[in-house]
């Protein structure tokens, strides 16, 4: 019987391994100029015409029947109605997840600090961002986990105003996300999505206030809009397709490994499941499980295409090779399921979230373990970190110098300023020279 999913096994010992690996690893990230042009036009329209433009765009793209802009905001009555569509168990589990995420987030809080030097004071003042916009994907699905992971660290950081936007077609279909927002004390919720929602958050309208930073995932139009408005507002990142690397050995349950790979592959056809192992026997067992279990998956068509388009299976010689590959991939999610996970972990520098042992699947990270599930994608873990409280805090340097230290620093500063040809800088420094 032929396999449903055929992913070639790459061996690091092969002469052409690097070429095959690099070809498979990254998708084409060329800018879609048409999308960028359309989004820029839309943003300028909202920025210039405010409510009138936004109303037309919402009617056109969001499938929301409204007559006036105020109808975009979810009312207290609608929030109360949302609770009627969810079970007590769902609310209880949301509260448990909130508690765990909040506990973890509090560990990330930074505080202002100062130190004294010869009568002088140097330090940092740490303050929360004033207002934040959270974009939550919607349409046909509801994503309460996105609400939790974006709103909770913002609240812990001390953000005073949190505004959420989501393409909410009906209260019933998005009840859990609305309830999650209420439990997280989100200040305002608006029924709108797409690039026009990003524009409204970035620049405001007569009704909707602008924010200082926009966070949350979205489609290509949302991502492009965030890229365009960056600079006028802050953003978290530009998210790409989801990805997971699972490092397995012969001690692992192959069905468990397969299901962990599925948990990312089912996101969309561009999601990337990657299996790494020193053992060809372990690889073959997982491949067998993948083909056995995929038939039972409701989203099997997506999973199959994800594996066939972007799946990678790699046989390595040793742990060092596995770690080197991980660092090159810089995955969003990394599961080191094998028995000697500490040996590999010590050599891993690039990964968004690291899950150790077979009792720690990335799905727990997605929903309730505590750490944030908003992670760097597409290799950006080489230079980026998971979303956290620190993304909602900003730092101001504190400089208070004594006459003695100012006189000493004047000589250093004036020398460097003169070398740079900035004479006013140099003279400003020399005014503080008391020698």
N, C-alpha and C positions, 0 to 999 in steps of 0.2 A: 504494500500500500504506500502510495506516495504521500509526502508531507503536504499539509495545507499551507504551511509557512516554510519557505526555503530561504534561509539566511546563510550566506557562505561563512564558513569558519576561517577567520584570519589567524595565521600563526606568525608570531614575531620572528620565528626562525626563517621564514620565507624571504627571499631576496627582494621581492617587490612589496613587502608588507607596508612600508611607510607610504608608498604611493596609493595603495588600495585603502589604507586606513584614512589618510587625509582626504581622499575623494569622498569617502562615505561620511566623514565626521560632520562637516559643516554644510548647511544649505546655502543657496544663493541669497545673499542679503542686499543685493542691489536695490537702490532706492526706486520705488515706483513713482516716476515723475508725474504721471497722470493723477494718482492718488494725492500726492503732495500739492499739486496745483488745485485740485478740487477742494481739498481740506483748507488750504490757505484762503481761497475765495469765501468759503463758508465762515471761517473764523473772522475775517474782515467784515463780513455781512453782520454777524452778531455783534461785533465790537462797535460798528458804526450805528446800527439800527436798533440794538437792544431788544426789548420785549417783542416788538412787532415781527422782527426777523425770527426770533426764537420760537414764537408761536407757530409760525408757518413751517419751520423746520421740524418741530415736534409732531405736527399733524402729518407731515410728509414721511418721516422716517420712523417714528416711535409707535405708530399704531395706537395713539392715545387720542380719544375724542374729547377735546376741551374747547371751550368758547373764550376763556380768558386766562391770562398767564397765572393768576393766583391759584387756578385749579391744578397747576403742576405740583404744588406742594402737598404732600401727604398730610391730611388733617388728623387731629386727635381722634376723631370719630373713626377714621379709616384705620388708624393704629389699633384701636380697640377692636375693630372688626377683624383685623389680621389675627389677633389672638384667638378668635373663634374658629379659625381654620387650622390651628395647630393643636397637638395633643399636650397634655400635662407632662408626659414623658419627654417630648421634644423640648419643651421649655426647660425642664429639669436638666437635660443633657447639655443644652446651651449654657445654662448657668454654671455647670461643672466645668465646661470648656473655658468659659470666661474666667473662672477662678484660677485655673491652671495657667492660662496665658498671662493673666495679670500678675500672678506670683513670679513668673519668669521675667516679665517685662520690668518689674520693680528692681530686679538685680542690675539692670542696665542704666538706671538713673545716674546721671552725672551731676555733680554739685560744683558750685563756685569755689574757687580756691585762691589763696594768696600766700606769698612768702616775703619776708623782710630781708633787705640787704643794705646795711650801713645807712639806716634811717630812711630807706626807700621801700616802696611796696610794688611788687609785680604779681600778676595773677590773671585769672579769667573769671568773668561773670557769665554764668550759664543761665539762660532764660528760655522758656518754651516759645515756639512759634505761635503767633496770635490766632490764626485761622487756617484750617486745612479742609480741602475738598477730597472726598473719597469716591472714586469711581468703582461701581460694582456692576459687572456684566449681568445682563438679564435676558430679555427676550422670552425664549421658551423655557428657560431654566432659572432656578433661584440659587444663589450662592451665599448662604449665611456665613460660611467660613471666611469668605473674603471680607465681610463686614467686621468680624471679630479681629482678624489679623491686622487690619488697617486702623480700626477705631481704638482698640485697647491700648496699644503703645502710645497713640496720640493723647489719650486721656491720662495715662500714667505720666506722660511728659508734662502735662499741665496745659495742653491746648484748650483755649476757652471756647472756641467755636468750631464745630465739626459739621460740615455740610455734605450730605451724601446724594449722589445722583445715580440712577439706575433706570434702564428702559423697562419700567414696570407696566406690563400690559393689563394686569388685573391684580387686585388685592389678594385674591384666593391663590393665584399661581405663584405669588412672591411673598406669601404670608410669613414664611420662616425668616427670610432676609429682613423684612420690616420689623418683626419681633426682635431679631438679633440687634438691629439698629437701636430699637427702643431700650433694650437691656443694656446696651453700651452707652446710653445717654447721648446718642447723636442728636444734634440740635435741630437740624432740618433735613427732610428727605424730599427729593424732587423726582418726579416721574419723567425722566428724560435720559437719553444715552447718546452715544456717538460723539463725533467731533464737535457738534454744537453744544453739547453738555460741557465739554472741556473748555470751549470758548467762553461760555457763560461763567464758569468757575474762575477762569483766568482774568476776565475783564469786567465781570458783573453786568447787570442790566438795571433798569429802573426798579426792578423787584428783587432780583437775586444778587446777593452781595458777592463781591470778588473775594478770593482767598489768597493766602500767601504761598501755599504749596498744594500740589495735586498728587495723590497717590492712588494706586490701584491698577489692575490689568485691564486690557481691552483688545479689540480687534485691530487690524491694520490702520483703520481710520482714527481710532482713539490714540494709538501709539504715535501716529504721525502728528496728530494734533498736539499731543504732549511735547513732542520734539520741537514743534514750531513755537509754542508759547513759552518754552523754557527760556529763562532770562527775565521775562516779565513776572513769572512765578517760578517757584522751585518745583521739581518733580522727583519721584523716587528713582525710576529707571525706565528703560524701554524694554519691555518684556518680549522675549521670543518664545518659540515652542518649548514645551516642558521636556525634561530629560532626566533619566535615571541611569546610574551605573551600579550594577550589582556584582560584587566579587564573591564567588562561591567556591566551595570545595566539596569533596565526597561525603563530608559529614552532614551537609545540608539536605533538607527535604526538597527534592526537585519541583514538586508541585507548589511549594511555598515560594520558591525562587521564581517560577513561572508567573504566579499570580502577582508578585511584586513588580515584575516587568510589565504585566498587563495594566497595573494601576496607573502607569504613566502613558502607556501606549493608547489607552482608551480615550485620552483627552482629545486628540485629533490626529489626523493623518501625518502631520509633521512632527509629532512627538517622537522622541528618540529613546528606545530601550537598548541598553548596552550590557552585555554579559562578559565578564572577565574571569578566567580561571586558569590555574596551573595544570589542572587535570582534564584530559580529554574525555575521560569517563564521566566526570561531573557535567561537562558540557553536553555530552550526548544524552545524558539522563534529563537535563533541563530542556533540551530541544524536543525530546519525546513528550515531556509534560506540556510544553507549549502547544504542540500540535494536538494533544489529547484534550486539553482543557479549553482551548480557544472556541471550540464548537458550542460550549455551554455559555459563552459570554453574550449578553444582550447587545453589546457594542462590538461584536466580533468583526464586522466589516471594517470598522475603523482600526481595530487592533491589528488585523491582518495587513492592511495597507501601511500602517506605521512600521511594522516589522520589515515589510518588503521594501519600503522606500528608504528607511533610515536605521533599521535595526543593525547592530554590530555584535558579533560573537568573536571573542579573541582568546586564543590559547597562548599563555605566556610561559616563560621558562622558570621564573622565580618571583618572589614577592617584590623585589626591587623593580623588576620590569613592570609589574602590575601598578606599583605606586607611580612610576614615571609616566605611564600611560594616563593614569588618573589625573596627574598634574597637567598633562597636555590637554586632556578633555576639559578639565575644570568644570565638572558637572554641577548642575543645579542640586540634584539629590545624589548622594553616594551611600550605598548600603554595603558595608563590609561584613558579610554574613559568615565568612569562614572562621574556623576555630582560632586562628592566629591573628585576629583583627588588630591587636595592639602593634604587632610587628609592621603591618602595612600602614596603620594610622600614623605612626611616628615619622613616616616619610611623605605623608600627604600634606601639601600646602594649599592646594586649590580645590575648593568644594564649597557649595553653598550651605548645605546641611549634611552632616555625617551621622549615619545610623549604624550602630555597632551590635553585632550578634543577630541571630535570626528571630529574636523576640522584639526587634525594634524596626518594624517596617515603616517606610516613609509615609504611609497613610496616617499613622498616629501623629506625625509631624504636620500633616495637612490640616488636622482637625483639633487635636486636643492635648498633645504631649506638653506643650508650653511654649517652645521656640516658635518663631514666626515662619509661616509658609510662603511669604513673599521673598523669593530668593533670586540671586543673579542667574541668568540663563545664557545660553549660546557662548559659553566660555568666559563670560564676564566675571566669574568667580576668581579669575586671576587678579582682579583689581577691585572687586566689589564685595559687599557683605549683605547678609539678610536684612530686611527691614527691621528696625528696632526703635526703641525710645530715643536713641541718639539722633535719628532722622527727624525728630520733631523738637529737638533742642538746638539752640544756636549759642555761639560763644563770642564774647566780646573781651578783648585784651584790656587789662588794667595796668596803667603805668603811672606811678607817682614817685618822682625822683627827688632826692635831697640835693641841696646846693653842692655838696661835696661830690656826689656821684655824677651829677649833671656836668660839673666842671671837668671831670675825668672823661666822660663820654663825649664831650664836645670836641676834644682833640681827635678821637677816633672817627666820629661822624664827619667832621669838617674835612679830614683827610680823604675819606672815601668819596664824599660829595664833590670835592674839588677834582678828583681823578675822573669822576663821571661828567664833569663840566656843568654841574648844577650849583652855581655860585650862591644863589639865594639860600639853598639848603645849607651850604657851608657857613654863610654869614649868620644864619639863624642859630646854628650850633655854637659859633664863636661868641655870640652874645651871652652864652651860659658859662664861658670860660672865666673862672674867677682867679686863675693863677697869675 
